[in-house]
Amino acid sequence: MDFALNEEQRGWQIEARKFAEEEIRPISLQRDQITGPRETFDWEIIKKGSKLGFRTLAVHKEWGGHGVDLVTQALVMAELARGDSAISKTFSQCWKWSHLIAAACTEDQQARFLKPFLADDTYLLGSANTEPNSGSDNRLPPEDDPKAGIRLRAERKGDEWILNGGKCFIANGSVAKLFFVSVRTDAGVPARQGTTRFLVPTDTPGVRVGKVFNKRGWRYYQNAELIFENARVPHANVVGEVNSGARVRDTDHSEFGDLELAANALGVCGDAVGIAMSYARAQKRADKYLMEHQVVQLKLNEMHMLTEALRSFVMRTAWERDQAVRGEKSAGNSANAALVMNFAKDVIQRVTGLNMDIHGAEGCMMNARVDKLVRDAMIWTHLAGDSVQRIRAIKRLAKN
């Protein structure tokens, strides 16, 4: 298996690395240390990255996007995350839902929503799934309990649906202009049989942003409440068929979500390794550079080893998903698309912790970047469900 990069892939990687170093990294700590969660967001960096193509990277070329493959997307995510993990995620969140628009939406929906998305540098995308009393069971909904899962309800009246309820912890919640919203349209059956996905612009009457959540890590990233009060959504905005919302990704073979988070973690680990190496080369203890102390060497070796193992896993998974998108059936049942996220969680938390260890007291008290990476890494514990849920992907191995 050859993982050599082609010219286009290498070009995007270099462009993302330059943007991360020159534009993202200089504002990363400044945005992280702002107290108010709404104020951490900076539109200027989004506009700059958008003009370079980072917002519309995954949109098919026939629509005017760049249509890059998943290997390229993984490379770009990792490079942007070396500048700031949360800013990288703000861009890649748009790729995730660009994939779904292409795979599951009608030509009319693509025309109505992709065109403005491509034309507007501030047009971000998101998905509203999690609710205060239905988070984990939305990812793995109980098969025999109609009361479990999504509670945001919709009632059809003519050519419109009336939505009432709320969502929480929604990615890009206070800044996106369009959401895929999962809604219970049949309360008498389990969630997988009674949920519908809608395309809902944020300027829809009856939709408003509530609280923006204050997080320990990923402070730039906007997670917010969405409140629906008699929100009127046209039937033309139903994605797929009514009550088939749990299956709309069946036509999207990218399985982008867990790969997205693993590639982001790879960038954070690369940043941590670089910081630790620079510090160990420059600082002395007991008249020797830290690099010369065996205990530090062991920690640096482990950081590098884990980061390179994660790199291999991420690139292997991205390559497999590209094969699946192209119709290669043997790649379709790989468990790696889910398991790579579990491995990423373990690696990012171990590597950023070792980086803090190497910095000693300075890592805890003085070096804001070291502390930030540890706080950002905490987020992986609860991204896209917990480790126990994701490990259930092991069921796929029995099919291979």
JOJO-V836728 format. One record per residue. N is the residue number from 1. OMEGA is omega in whole degrees, 0 to 359 (999 if undefined). Layout:
# JOJO-V836728
n/omega
N/OMEGA
N/OMEGA
This chain:
# JOJO-V836728
n/omega
1/185
2/178
3/176
4/183
5/174
6/186
7/181
8/180
9/179
10/180
11/178
12/179
13/180
14/180
15/180
16/179
17/179
18/180
19/180
20/183
21/187
22/186
23/185
24/186
25/180
26/180
27/189
28/182
29/179
30/180
31/182
32/187
33/174
34/186
35/185
36/183
37/177
38/187
39/180
40/185
41/181
42/182
43/184
44/181
45/177
46/179
47/180
48/180
49/180
50/180
51/178
52/177
53/185
54/179
55/185
56/186
57/188
58/181
59/182
60/182
61/181
62/176
63/181
64/176
65/183
66/173
67/183
68/182
69/185
70/174
71/178
72/179
73/178
74/178
75/182
76/178
77/181
78/180
79/179
80/181
81/174
82/174
83/175
84/184
85/184
86/177
87/175
88/181
89/179
90/176
91/186
92/174
93/178
94/180
95/182
96/185
97/169
98/177
99/184
100/176
101/181
102/187
103/192
104/184
105/179
106/177
107/178
108/179
109/178
110/180
111/184
112/186
113/180
114/181
115/177
116/177
117/180
118/187
119/190
120/182
121/180
122/181
123/179
124/182
125/177
126/177
127/181
128/182
129/186
130/176
131/183
132/182
133/178
134/179
135/182
136/182
137/169
138/179
139/177
140/186
141/175
142/185
143/187
144/183
145/181
146/182
147/182
148/174
149/190
150/181
151/172
152/188
153/175
154/177
155/182
156/174
157/182
158/180
159/180
160/171
161/180
162/185
163/176
164/180
165/183
166/174
167/179
168/181
169/186
170/181
171/184
172/189
173/183
174/186
175/182
176/178
177/180
178/179
179/160
180/184
181/177
182/188
183/176
184/180
185/173
186/184
187/183
188/181
189/177
190/188
191/183
192/180
193/186
194/181
195/178
196/174
197/178
198/166
199/185
200/173
201/183
202/176
203/176
204/177
205/181
206/177
207/176
208/177
209/177
210/183
211/169
212/190
213/181
214/187
215/178
216/177
217/180
218/189
219/178
220/188
221/187
222/174
223/190
224/170
225/167
226/184
227/182
228/181
229/185
230/179
231/185
232/183
233/181
234/178
235/179
236/179
237/174
238/178
239/184
240/181
241/176
242/180
243/177
244/184
245/181
246/185
247/185
248/179
249/180
250/180
251/180
252/186
253/183
254/187
255/194
256/192
257/183
258/175
259/179
260/184
261/178
262/178
263/176
264/178
265/178
266/178
267/178
268/179
269/177
270/177
271/181
272/178
273/179
274/179
275/182
276/179
277/180
278/181
279/182
280/178
281/188
282/187
283/179
284/171
285/181
286/177
287/176
288/174
289/179
290/180
291/183
292/179
293/186
294/182
295/178
296/177
297/180
298/179
299/178
300/178
301/180
302/178
303/181
304/181
305/181
306/180
307/180
308/175
309/177
310/179
311/180
312/180
313/180
314/183
315/176
316/181
317/178
318/178
319/179
320/181
321/175
322/178
323/179
324/179
325/181
326/175
327/179
328/187
329/183
330/179
331/189
332/184
333/182
334/177
335/185
336/183
337/177
338/185
339/180
340/178
341/178
342/179
343/180
344/179
345/179
346/184
347/184
348/181
349/177
350/184
351/179
352/175
353/177
354/176
355/177
356/177
357/183
358/179
359/178
360/182
361/180
362/180
363/182
364/193
365/191
366/185
367/186
368/181
369/179
370/179
371/181
372/182
373/177
374/180
375/177
376/182
377/178
378/185
379/185
380/180
381/187
382/177
383/176
384/183
385/182
386/185
387/181
388/179
389/184
390/183
391/178
392/173
393/179
394/178
395/182
396/183
397/180
398/181
399/186
400/999
